[in-house]
Amino acid sequence: MRATLLKTQEQKSRFGGHFFYAFFKGEDGRSYRSCLYPQYGNFSRWRSFIGREGVILEGLNTKGTMIDADSIPREVVHAV
């Protein structure tokens, strides 16, 4: 699936530390979100996209309205 990253928002975790909410608009027009924790191994896949609004990502797996943080996101680069 493809989706546009609308924004990321850092939050304090109730378990200590912090995490990021990532908000997306899917190619199907629906809204999605994901929770990204820096202490988890899959965060390295997402690190370069934190704070980059408007980037289009593909390779995303969904579970309802959540994008699975174990997805392997790839930036869609448009040829000019």
GROMACS elastic network, one bead per residue, 0.5 to 0.9 nm:
[ bonds ]
;  ai    aj funct       b0    kb
    1    26     6  0.76344   500
    1    27     6  0.74616   500
    1    57     6  0.82679   500
    1    58     6  0.55889   500
    1    59     6  0.56604   500
    1    60     6  0.50730   500
    1    61     6  0.64609   500
    1    62     6  0.79640   500
    2    25     6  0.88349   500
    2    26     6  0.61120   500
    2    27     6  0.56918   500
    2    28     6  0.86690   500
    2    56     6  0.69127   500
    2    57     6  0.54860   500
    2    59     6  0.66721   500
    2    60     6  0.64164   500
    2    76     6  0.85855   500
    3    24     6  0.60149   500
    3    25     6  0.54272   500
    3    27     6  0.54590   500
    3    28     6  0.84532   500
    3    29     6  0.89168   500
    3    32     6  0.85239   500
    3    55     6  0.84900   500
    3    56     6  0.57062   500
    3    57     6  0.54869   500
    3    58     6  0.65681   500
    3    60     6  0.77384   500
    4    23     6  0.85017   500
    4    24     6  0.53696   500
    4    25     6  0.52571   500
    4    26     6  0.63598   500
    4    27     6  0.77379   500
    4    53     6  0.80668   500
    4    54     6  0.57743   500
    4    55     6  0.56576   500
    4    57     6  0.61836   500
    4    58     6  0.88899   500
    5     8     6  0.78890   500
    5    22     6  0.71151   500
    5    23     6  0.60381   500
    5    25     6  0.67645   500
    5    26     6  0.88223   500
    5    49     6  0.82975   500
    5    52     6  0.74479   500
    5    53     6  0.56511   500
    5    54     6  0.53705   500
    5    55     6  0.55137   500
    5    56     6  0.62986   500
    5    57     6  0.73195   500
    6    22     6  0.76366   500
    6    23     6  0.54841   500
    6    24     6  0.52063   500
    6    25     6  0.68640   500
    6    52     6  0.82448   500
    6    53     6  0.51340   500
    6    54     6  0.55981   500
    6    55     6  0.78386   500
    7    21     6  0.82506   500
    7    22     6  0.59740   500
    7    23     6  0.54622   500
    7    24     6  0.73494   500
    7    50     6  0.81222   500
    7    51     6  0.65783   500
    7    52     6  0.72263   500
    7    53     6  0.52649   500
    7    54     6  0.78243   500
    8    20     6  0.62657   500
    8    21     6  0.55225   500
    8    23     6  0.62815   500
    8    49     6  0.87693   500
    8    50     6  0.61111   500
    8    51     6  0.57331   500
    8    52     6  0.79657   500
    8    53     6  0.77576   500
    9    19     6  0.83839   500
    9    20     6  0.53693   500
    9    21     6  0.51414   500
    9    22     6  0.65341   500
    9    23     6  0.83795   500
    9    50     6  0.86781   500
    9    51     6  0.81772   500
   10    18     6  0.68819   500
   10    19     6  0.57992   500
   10    21     6  0.64228   500
   10    22     6  0.88850   500
   11    17     6  0.88499   500
   11    18     6  0.55581   500
   11    19     6  0.54618   500
   11    20     6  0.58849   500
   11    21     6  0.72807   500
   12    15     6  0.85440   500
   12    16     6  0.72226   500
   12    17     6  0.61961   500
   12    19     6  0.64531   500
   12    20     6  0.86379   500
   13    16     6  0.51880   500
   13    17     6  0.55720   500
   13    19     6  0.62855   500
   14    17     6  0.79244   500
   14    18     6  0.83562   500
   15    18     6  0.84880   500
   17    38     6  0.89733   500
   17    39     6  0.88536   500
   18    37     6  0.70739   500
   18    38     6  0.76958   500
   19    35     6  0.68741   500
   19    36     6  0.56345   500
   19    38     6  0.64375   500
   19    39     6  0.86773   500
   20    34     6  0.81276   500
   20    35     6  0.57658   500
   20    36     6  0.50166   500
   20    37     6  0.64369   500
   20    38     6  0.82099   500
   20    50     6  0.82251   500
   21    33     6  0.67723   500
   21    34     6  0.57440   500
   21    36     6  0.63357   500
   21    37     6  0.89733   500
   22    32     6  0.83637   500
   22    33     6  0.53655   500
   22    34     6  0.51374   500
   22    35     6  0.63882   500
   22    36     6  0.73630   500
   22    50     6  0.80420   500
   23    31     6  0.74404   500
   23    32     6  0.59510   500
   23    34     6  0.67098   500
   24    30     6  0.84286   500
   24    31     6  0.58186   500
   24    33     6  0.57834   500
   24    34     6  0.83287   500
   24    67     6  0.85872   500
   25    28     6  0.79913   500
   25    29     6  0.61053   500
   25    30     6  0.58151   500
   25    32     6  0.61121   500
   25    33     6  0.86214   500
   26    29     6  0.52541   500
   26    30     6  0.53480   500
   26    31     6  0.61875   500
   26    32     6  0.68312   500
   27    30     6  0.74777   500
   28    31     6  0.88457   500
   30    65     6  0.79800   500
   31    65     6  0.68062   500
   31    66     6  0.88130   500
   32    62     6  0.83562   500
   32    64     6  0.83708   500
   32    66     6  0.53796   500
   32    67     6  0.63441   500
   33    65     6  0.66566   500
   33    66     6  0.50848   500
   33    67     6  0.58650   500
   33    68     6  0.88596   500
   34    65     6  0.87337   500
   34    66     6  0.55617   500
   34    67     6  0.51713   500
   34    68     6  0.66356   500
   34    69     6  0.63533   500
   35    66     6  0.85504   500
   35    67     6  0.84473   500
   35    68     6  0.84892   500
   35    69     6  0.68482   500
   36    39     6  0.89507   500
   36    40     6  0.80035   500
   36    42     6  0.82535   500
   36    43     6  0.63188   500
   36    46     6  0.77546   500
   36    69     6  0.64666   500
   37    40     6  0.55736   500
   37    41     6  0.86358   500
   37    42     6  0.82928   500
   37    43     6  0.62567   500
   37    69     6  0.89867   500
   38    41     6  0.77237   500
   38    42     6  0.82974   500
   38    43     6  0.53916   500
   38    44     6  0.78956   500
   38    47     6  0.82380   500
   39    42     6  0.87001   500
   39    43     6  0.72833   500
   40    43     6  0.57122   500
   40    44     6  0.83333   500
   41    44     6  0.64328   500
   41    45     6  0.84360   500
   42    45     6  0.56775   500
   42    46     6  0.73405   500
   42    69     6  0.68400   500
   42    70     6  0.59686   500
   42    71     6  0.83562   500
   42    72     6  0.85726   500
   43    46     6  0.51868   500
   43    47     6  0.59544   500
   43    69     6  0.78714   500
   43    70     6  0.86649   500
   44    47     6  0.52641   500
   44    48     6  0.79061   500
   45    48     6  0.74767   500
   45    49     6  0.85598   500
   45    69     6  0.88535   500
   45    70     6  0.85649   500
   45    71     6  0.83841   500
   45    72     6  0.64757   500
   45    73     6  0.68425   500
   45    74     6  0.88742   500
   46    49     6  0.55124   500
   46    50     6  0.67819   500
   46    69     6  0.83167   500
   46    72     6  0.83556   500
   46    73     6  0.72164   500
   47    50     6  0.56080   500
   48    51     6  0.83738   500
   48    52     6  0.80584   500
   49    52     6  0.53485   500
   49    53     6  0.81955   500
   49    55     6  0.77828   500
   49    75     6  0.88208   500
   50    53     6  0.82403   500
   52    55     6  0.62856   500
   53    56     6  0.89806   500
   55    75     6  0.69260   500
   55    76     6  0.77617   500
   56    74     6  0.83489   500
   56    75     6  0.58209   500
   56    76     6  0.55059   500
   56    77     6  0.81066   500
   57    60     6  0.73418   500
   57    73     6  0.58335   500
   57    74     6  0.53246   500
   57    76     6  0.56233   500
   58    72     6  0.82605   500
   58    73     6  0.56833   500
   58    74     6  0.53053   500
   58    75     6  0.64236   500
   58    76     6  0.65557   500
   59    71     6  0.65957   500
   59    72     6  0.58135   500
   59    73     6  0.51724   500
   59    74     6  0.62405   500
   59    75     6  0.89794   500
   60    67     6  0.65233   500
   60    68     6  0.71127   500
   60    69     6  0.85614   500
   60    70     6  0.87175   500
   60    71     6  0.52341   500
   60    72     6  0.65616   500
   60    73     6  0.58990   500
   60    74     6  0.84511   500
   61    66     6  0.85408   500
   61    67     6  0.57663   500
   61    68     6  0.55328   500
   61    69     6  0.83885   500
   61    70     6  0.81527   500
   61    71     6  0.56857   500
   61    72     6  0.84890   500
   62    65     6  0.67841   500
   62    66     6  0.56071   500
   62    68     6  0.56062   500
   62    71     6  0.85942   500
   63    66     6  0.52077   500
   63    67     6  0.62749   500
   63    68     6  0.66306   500
   64    67     6  0.80311   500
   66    69     6  0.86939   500
   67    70     6  0.85843   500
   67    71     6  0.76056   500
   68    71     6  0.55120   500
   69    72     6  0.81015   500
   70    73     6  0.89862   500
